């Protein structure tokens, strides 16, 4: 498995690859922060202790 892109698609430049990585990281970070905010918004009685 050398590549996930189709054979006819040109290789990405370093800048494009970096932008794609940053975009994915930002999306993951925002999802994590939203989950944290939802968890904090819940009343204390619903939280379980580990």
C-alpha positions as a Markdown table, in Angstrom:
| # | Residue | x | y | z |
|---|---|---|---|---|
| 1 | Unk | 0.0 | 0.0 | 0.0 |
| 2 | Unk | 2.2 | 2.8 | -1.3 |
| 3 | Unk | -0.5 | 5.5 | -1.6 |
| 4 | Unk | -4.2 | 6.1 | -0.9 |
| 5 | Unk | -4.6 | 8.5 | -3.9 |
| 6 | Unk | -5.7 | 7.5 | -7.4 |
| 7 | Unk | -2.9 | 6.9 | -10.0 |
| 8 | Unk | -4.1 | 9.8 | -12.2 |
| 9 | Unk | -4.0 | 12.4 | -9.3 |
| 10 | Unk | -0.8 | 14.4 | -9.2 |
| 11 | Unk | 1.4 | 14.3 | -6.0 |
| 12 | Unk | 0.6 | 17.0 | -3.5 |
| 13 | Unk | 3.1 | 19.8 | -2.8 |
| 14 | Unk | 4.6 | 20.1 | 0.7 |
| 15 | Unk | 2.4 | 23.1 | 1.4 |
| 16 | Unk | -0.8 | 21.3 | 0.3 |
| 17 | Unk | 0.1 | 18.3 | 2.5 |
| 18 | Unk | 0.8 | 20.6 | 5.5 |
| 19 | Unk | -2.5 | 22.4 | 5.0 |
| 20 | Unk | -4.4 | 19.1 | 4.8 |
| 21 | Unk | -2.7 | 17.9 | 8.1 |
| 22 | Unk | -3.5 | 21.2 | 9.8 |
| 23 | Unk | -7.1 | 21.0 | 8.7 |
| 24 | Unk | -7.5 | 17.5 | 10.0 |
| 25 | Unk | -5.8 | 18.4 | 13.3 |
| 26 | Unk | -8.1 | 21.5 | 13.7 |
| 27 | Unk | -11.2 | 19.4 | 13.0 |
| 28 | Unk | -10.2 | 16.8 | 15.6 |
| 29 | Unk | -9.3 | 19.5 | 18.2 |
| 30 | Unk | -12.7 | 21.2 | 17.7 |
| 31 | Unk | -14.5 | 17.9 | 18.1 |
| 32 | Unk | -12.6 | 17.2 | 21.3 |
| 33 | Unk | -13.4 | 20.7 | 22.7 |
| 34 | Unk | -17.1 | 20.4 | 21.9 |
| 35 | Unk | -17.2 | 17.0 | 23.6 |
| 36 | Unk | -15.5 | 18.6 | 26.7 |
| 37 | Unk | -18.0 | 21.5 | 26.7 |
| 38 | Unk | -20.9 | 19.1 | 26.5 |
| 39 | Unk | -19.5 | 17.0 | 29.4 |
| 40 | Unk | -19.1 | 20.1 | 31.5 |
| 41 | Unk | -22.6 | 21.3 | 30.7 |
| 42 | Unk | -24.1 | 18.1 | 32.2 |
| 43 | Unk | -25.4 | 18.3 | 35.8 |
| 44 | Unk | -23.0 | 16.8 | 38.4 |
| 45 | Unk | -25.5 | 14.0 | 39.3 |
| 46 | Unk | -25.2 | 12.4 | 35.8 |
| 47 | Unk | -21.4 | 12.0 | 35.9 |
| 48 | Unk | -20.1 | 8.6 | 36.9 |
| 49 | Unk | -16.9 | 8.0 | 38.9 |
| 50 | Unk | -14.2 | 5.8 | 37.4 |
